Amino acid sequence: MSTARTTNEHSKATVELKGVSKFYGEILGVNGVNLEFYPGITGVVGPNGAGKSTLMNLMAGLVRPNRGSVSIYGVTPAQPEQFYRLVGYCTQYDQFPSGVTGREFIKKTLRLHGYSDSDSDVLASRAIARVDMNDVADDSVESYSKGLRQRIRLAQSFSHNPKVLILDEPLNGLDPIARAQVNALFRELAAEGVSVIVSSHVLNEVDLMSDQVVLIDGGYLLAEGDAAGIRAETGEPMKIFIRSENASKIAAVVFDFEHVIEAQLHRDRAGLFVQTTNADAFFSAFNESVLSKCWTIDAIGPADEAVEAVYRLLIVQDKVAS
């Protein structure tokens, strides 16, 4: 059986899919999927229409497979009372009951889980605090920005302390700062033993947060493992962010690396974005250059659109402050 594992090879699988296929009439959702998920953060990546949402809905028990089985800690969706206490789910769709406040939205869901009104109030307050929405929790959801609606849905998904958290495109609608905060929250939940399963159509996006990645396309499982390994298998370029007072010199040197396809100097000439088809080879060659030329490196790491946006924001703030 193929598996999606964290670094703890001896931990017990939290989610198991065995020979799972789902068809919508003659349309394929997913086909013949065998997967095991473990504590930590796993990214499910694929283009739009790849089957990600079908896979997430199967794990959340919202749709049933035509073939195969899905279980969480050995419990199947055929045991709904036990199953739905174990799983939390955040859909990609931005819909709410009419007229509710953020706090009411979470409390009503907790009441459906069987919690008392007083316990629901405590759990809702804890979840709201973790997404930093205390100031607006009692405002109508209809007044929220897209980012706030996304955060209150995230709070609802983990408010009942599930063992597995299934999040379908959870970073949509979040600005770069909010993305960083949500990523930190995912890390906290994973450190508490929760299996956090996050879908995205951007490999770089999950690369920054995930322990493991599952790549799906056309309803079929294509690859699984750490993000760097999958990127090497697929040949997808990796974008790397470098900040250094020697950025101009670095750009001139790294552009000559065989595996570098782009080296873009930021307008402040203190930052650089590099695209490479072989991240391991790039870092090896780059480290040799840094040592031989005594460059000063302030920051380096994988970059996505959010990182670029934060970087540009910091540059603007620096200029205003000066």
BELVEN-V725023 format. One record per residue. N is the residue number from 1. RES is the residue in one small letter. PHI is phi in whole degrees, -180 to 180 (none if undefined). OMEGA is omega as a letter, one per 40 degrees, with the letter a starting at -180 (NA if undefined). BURIAL is 1 if it has 16 or more other C-alpha atoms within 10 Angstrom, else 0. Layout:
n->{N	N}
res->{RES	RES}
phi->{PHI	PHI}
omega->{OMEGA	OMEGA}
burial->{BURIAL	BURIAL}
This chain:
n->{1	2	3	4	5	6	7	8	9	10	11	12	13	14	15	16	17	18	19	20	21	22	23	24	25	26	27	28	29	30	31	32	33	34	35	36	37	38	39	40	41	42	43	44	45	46	47	48	49	50	51	52	53	54	55	56	57	58	59	60	61	62	63	64	65	66	67	68	69	70	71	72	73	74	75	76	77	78	79	80	81	82	83	84	85	86	87	88	89	90	91	92	93	94	95	96	97	98	99	100	101	102	103	104	105	106	107	108	109	110	111	112	113	114	115	116	117	118	119	120	121	122	123	124	125	126	127	128	129	130	131	132	133	134	135	136	137	138	139	140	141	142	143	144	145	146	147	148	149	150	151	152	153	154	155	156	157	158	159	160	161	162	163	164	165	166	167	168	169	170	171	172	173	174	175	176	177	178	179	180	181	182	183	184	185	186	187	188	189	190	191	192	193	194	195	196	197	198	199	200	201	202	203	204	205	206	207	208	209	210	211	212	213	214	215	216	217	218	219	220	221	222	223	224	225	226	227	228	229	230	231	232	233	234	235	236	237	238	239	240	241	242	243	244	245	246	247	248	249	250	251	252	253	254	255	256	257	258	259	260	261	262	263	264	265	266	267	268	269	270	271	272	273	274	275	276	277	278	279	280	281	282	283	284	285	286	287	288	289	290	291	292	293	294	295	296	297	298	299	300	301	302	303	304	305	306	307	308	309	310	311	312	313	314	315	316	317	318	319	320	321	322}
res->{m	s	t	a	r	t	t	n	e	h	s	k	a	t	v	e	l	k	g	v	s	k	f	y	g	e	i	l	g	v	n	g	v	n	l	e	f	y	p	g	i	t	g	v	v	g	p	n	g	a	g	k	s	t	l	m	n	l	m	a	g	l	v	r	p	n	r	g	s	v	s	i	y	g	v	t	p	a	q	p	e	q	f	y	r	l	v	g	y	c	t	q	y	d	q	f	p	s	g	v	t	g	r	e	f	i	k	k	t	l	r	l	h	g	y	s	d	s	d	s	d	v	l	a	s	r	a	i	a	r	v	d	m	n	d	v	a	d	d	s	v	e	s	y	s	k	g	l	r	q	r	i	r	l	a	q	s	f	s	h	n	p	k	v	l	i	l	d	e	p	l	n	g	l	d	p	i	a	r	a	q	v	n	a	l	f	r	e	l	a	a	e	g	v	s	v	i	v	s	s	h	v	l	n	e	v	d	l	m	s	d	q	v	v	l	i	d	g	g	y	l	l	a	e	g	d	a	a	g	i	r	a	e	t	g	e	p	m	k	i	f	i	r	s	e	n	a	s	k	i	a	a	v	v	f	d	f	e	h	v	i	e	a	q	l	h	r	d	r	a	g	l	f	v	q	t	t	n	a	d	a	f	f	s	a	f	n	e	s	v	l	s	k	c	w	t	i	d	a	i	g	p	a	d	e	a	v	e	a	v	y	r	l	l	i	v	q	d	k	v	a	s}
phi->{none	-76	-136	-111	-114	-86	-72	-87	-72	-101	-74	-84	-61	-93	-127	-130	-118	-120	57	-83	-131	-138	-121	-109	68	-95	-92	-80	-92	-139	-139	60	-86	-119	-146	-128	-114	-129	-54	123	-113	-118	-97	-105	-120	177	-67	-57	85	-76	114	-61	-65	-61	-62	-66	-66	-65	-66	-82	78	-84	-130	-105	-71	-73	-140	88	-141	-126	-146	-122	51	81	-99	-103	-61	-71	-117	-60	-63	-74	-60	-78	-79	-86	-118	-116	-140	-124	-73	-81	-87	-95	-133	-141	-60	-68	82	-85	-85	-59	-66	-63	-58	-72	-63	-63	-68	-64	-64	-65	-76	100	-77	-68	-62	-68	-66	-62	-64	-65	-65	-63	-63	-64	-66	-63	-64	-71	-104	58	-126	-57	-72	-122	-61	-99	-87	-64	-59	-62	-89	-75	-71	-60	-65	-68	-64	-66	-69	-71	-69	-63	-59	-63	-66	-112	-65	-96	58	-72	-85	-128	-120	-110	-125	-93	52	-74	-94	-61	86	-96	-76	-55	-67	-63	-60	-62	-66	-67	-59	-65	-63	-58	-63	-62	-63	-63	-66	-84	99	-81	-85	-102	-116	-120	-100	-162	-99	-119	-62	-59	-64	-80	-57	-75	-121	-93	-78	-140	-133	-115	-106	-130	-157	61	85	-114	-74	-98	-162	-156	142	-76	-62	-64	-66	-66	-62	-65	-67	-86	77	-69	-63	-107	-101	-120	-102	-131	-121	-163	-70	-102	-55	-64	-68	-62	-58	-65	-79	-70	-65	-86	-65	-59	-95	-92	-106	-158	-137	-110	-82	-71	-63	-84	60	-121	-142	-150	-115	-119	-109	-133	-90	-145	-64	-61	-65	-63	-64	-64	-68	-65	-61	-63	-67	-59	-67	-73	-104	58	-72	-98	-112	-87	-160	-156	170	-61	-127	-129	-61	-67	-63	-61	-65	-63	-59	-63	-63	-65	-63	-61	-64	-61	-68	-65	-65	-84}
omega->{i	a	i	a	i	a	i	a	a	i	a	i	i	i	i	i	a	i	a	i	i	i	i	a	i	a	a	i	i	a	i	a	i	a	i	i	a	i	a	a	i	i	i	a	i	i	i	a	a	a	a	a	i	i	a	i	i	i	a	i	a	i	a	i	i	i	i	a	i	i	i	a	i	a	a	i	i	i	a	a	i	a	a	i	a	a	i	a	i	a	i	a	a	a	a	i	a	i	a	i	i	a	i	i	a	a	a	i	i	i	i	i	i	i	i	a	a	i	i	i	i	a	i	a	i	a	i	i	a	i	i	a	a	a	a	a	a	i	i	i	a	i	a	i	i	i	i	i	i	a	i	i	i	i	i	a	a	a	a	i	a	i	i	a	a	a	a	a	a	a	i	i	a	i	a	a	i	i	i	i	i	i	i	i	i	i	i	a	i	i	i	i	i	i	a	a	a	i	i	i	a	a	i	a	a	i	a	a	a	i	a	a	i	a	a	i	i	i	a	i	a	a	i	a	i	a	a	i	i	i	i	i	a	a	i	i	i	i	a	i	i	i	a	i	i	a	a	i	i	a	a	a	a	i	i	i	a	a	i	a	i	i	a	i	i	a	i	i	i	a	a	i	a	i	a	i	i	a	a	i	i	a	i	a	a	i	i	a	i	a	a	a	i	i	i	a	i	a	i	i	i	a	i	a	a	i	i	a	i	i	i	i	i	i	i	a	i	a	i	a	a	NA}
burial->{0	0	1	1	1	1	0	0	0	0	0	0	1	1	1	1	1	1	1	1	1	1	1	0	0	0	0	1	1	1	1	1	1	1	1	1	1	1	1	1	1	1	1	1	1	1	0	0	0	1	1	1	1	1	1	1	1	1	1	1	1	0	0	1	1	0	0	1	1	1	1	1	0	0	1	1	1	0	0	0	0	0	1	1	0	1	1	1	1	1	1	1	0	0	0	0	0	0	0	1	1	1	1	1	1	1	1	1	1	1	0	0	0	0	1	0	0	0	0	1	1	0	1	1	1	0	1	1	0	1	1	1	1	0	0	1	1	0	0	1	1	1	0	1	0	0	0	1	1	1	1	1	1	1	1	1	1	1	1	1	1	1	1	1	1	1	1	1	1	1	1	0	1	1	0	1	0	1	1	1	0	1	1	0	0	1	1	0	1	1	0	0	0	1	1	1	1	1	1	1	1	1	1	1	1	1	1	1	1	1	1	1	1	1	1	1	1	1	1	1	1	0	1	1	1	1	1	1	1	1	1	0	0	0	0	1	1	1	1	1	1	1	1	1	0	1	1	1	0	1	1	0	0	1	1	0	0	0	1	1	0	1	1	1	1	1	0	0	1	1	1	1	1	1	1	1	1	1	1	0	0	1	0	0	0	1	0	0	0	0	0	0	0	0	1	0	0	0	0	0	0	1	1	1	0	1	1	0	0	0	1	1	0	0	1	0	0	0	0	0	0	0}
